[in-house]
Amino acid sequence: MSRSIKPAPGSKRMNLNIEASLHDAFKAATAARGERMTDVLIAYISQYVREHPPGPAPAAPAKRGRK
């Protein structure tokens, strides 16, 4: 039995590859708390974006030439 979830308008699907053992552990951890993996990942991504807002990349330090 497959479960079809219709994405919200304006949403995008994101796929990633992780080790099977990490996936299984994450799935078990979220299930034990009654959470969905998607909801937890969205919360982490939202927090990351708040802490690291998009913008220009920091300039690389200038290299000093030999004298």
BELCOR-V19935 format. One record per residue. N is the residue number from 1. SS is DSSP state (helix for helix, strand for strand, loop for the rest). D_FIRST is the distance of its C-alpha to the first C-alpha in Angstrom with 2 decimals. Layout:
{{N/SS/D_FIRST} {N/SS/D_FIRST}}
This chain:
{{1/loop/0.00} {2/loop/3.81} {3/loop/6.65} {4/loop/9.73} {5/loop/13.01} {6/loop/16.13} {7/loop/19.03} {8/loop/22.26} {9/loop/25.06} {10/loop/27.13} {11/loop/24.62} {12/loop/23.99} {13/loop/21.24} {14/loop/22.51} {15/loop/21.32} {16/loop/23.07} {17/loop/23.31} {18/loop/23.99} {19/loop/24.44} {20/helix/21.45} {21/helix/23.44} {22/helix/24.12} {23/helix/20.51} {24/helix/19.62} {25/helix/22.70} {26/helix/22.06} {27/helix/18.51} {28/helix/20.04} {29/helix/23.02} {30/helix/21.30} {31/helix/18.95} {32/helix/22.15} {33/loop/23.72} {34/loop/20.91} {35/loop/20.73} {36/loop/18.26} {37/helix/19.12} {38/helix/19.54} {39/helix/21.99} {40/helix/23.97} {41/helix/24.29} {42/helix/25.45} {43/helix/27.98} {44/helix/29.32} {45/helix/29.62} {46/helix/31.39} {47/helix/33.75} {48/helix/34.53} {49/helix/35.41} {50/helix/37.62} {51/helix/39.42} {52/loop/39.69} {53/loop/40.16} {54/loop/39.94} {55/loop/43.37} {56/loop/45.73} {57/loop/45.50} {58/loop/48.43} {59/loop/51.35} {60/loop/51.94} {61/loop/55.14} {62/loop/58.15} {63/loop/59.34} {64/loop/62.95} {65/loop/65.11} {66/loop/67.67} {67/loop/71.25}}
